[in-house]
Amino acid sequence: MTRNPQNPDLSDPPAIEVRGAHKHYGALHAVDGIDLRVERGEICGLIGHNGAGKSTLFKLILGLVSATAGDIRVGGASVQGHDFRAARRHVGYLPENVVLYDNLNGLETLRFFARLKGAPLTQCPTLLERVGLADAGNRAVREYSKGMRQRLGFAQALLGEPQVLLLDEPTNGLDPQAIRDFYATLRELQAGGVTIVITSHILAELQERVDRLAILAAGKLQALGSVQALREQANMPLTINLTLAAADRPAALRALAAVPGITQAETPEGLHVNCPRGSKMAVLGALAPLGAALQDLQIQEPSLEDVYFDLRKG
């Protein structure tokens, strides 16, 4: 049964729970007191600058490195406990830099990883087809493009039908169609109850494709929530673009003068208005008497990139 990450079943442990996690390398605090809970069936984006702690956090969740302090659990099993060996078989991981054996072909590569993971070898041809490499399965990996290597790395992450997927910059090297196909696959996996944590430096790519976003900076969690919740937290102004004939612009400017806190400027099409979030309805009310003179109106929310840079400062 697919779970709704916005309304989780509290009787089940979360897919991933990080409590007070620290990872220090001498004076460097790569992860510095992070608390993060990812519900089952959720797609959670993890964003931050290079060195923010994203990859280190992934390694902690995978049990590849030990935390300096804190507790990390996957499916209720502590990554430092005896139960985690079994739990890790249900975790798929795609690292940022995929390292493959050039002398093997695609199918041989998947079979190699399947044996390491204890996954059925019969899954390999199906996974190659799923990532669009069915016709390249017998080609040597050294002949693969960067995007093909990335898709093969994604296929190995899917071995064993994992319930948790950790994907570090998974669309690196993919063309636009491959990126669209990749996210369609993620939605199919989510519909089957798979939990996904994904990092990307292409913020526009994540904006409409994740349930929540976690913003990291200097090893700390700066903000967490849906894209809309983060926009409201940042409280950045909205942009309202009005299409008006030149003769109607003075009336619009007079109407807008009654709304405090906004700024406006003329554009070739009409007016450009910067509006505090709380004044949106006042602006629309002021414009209503213009009637048909207002030919078009577009309200533009701050982009995820704008929100990211604003909240990162916090």
Helices and strands as residue ranges (DSSP letters): E 16-25, E 28-38, E 43-47, H 54-62, E 69-74, E 77-78, H 84-88, E 91-94, H 106-117, H 123-130, G 134-136, G 141-143, H 146-157, E 164-168, H 176-191, E 195-199, H 203-206, E 212-217, E 220-225, H 227-234, E 238-244, G 246-248, H 249-256, E 263-266, E 270-275, G 277-279, H 280-287, G 288-293, E 294-300, H 304-312
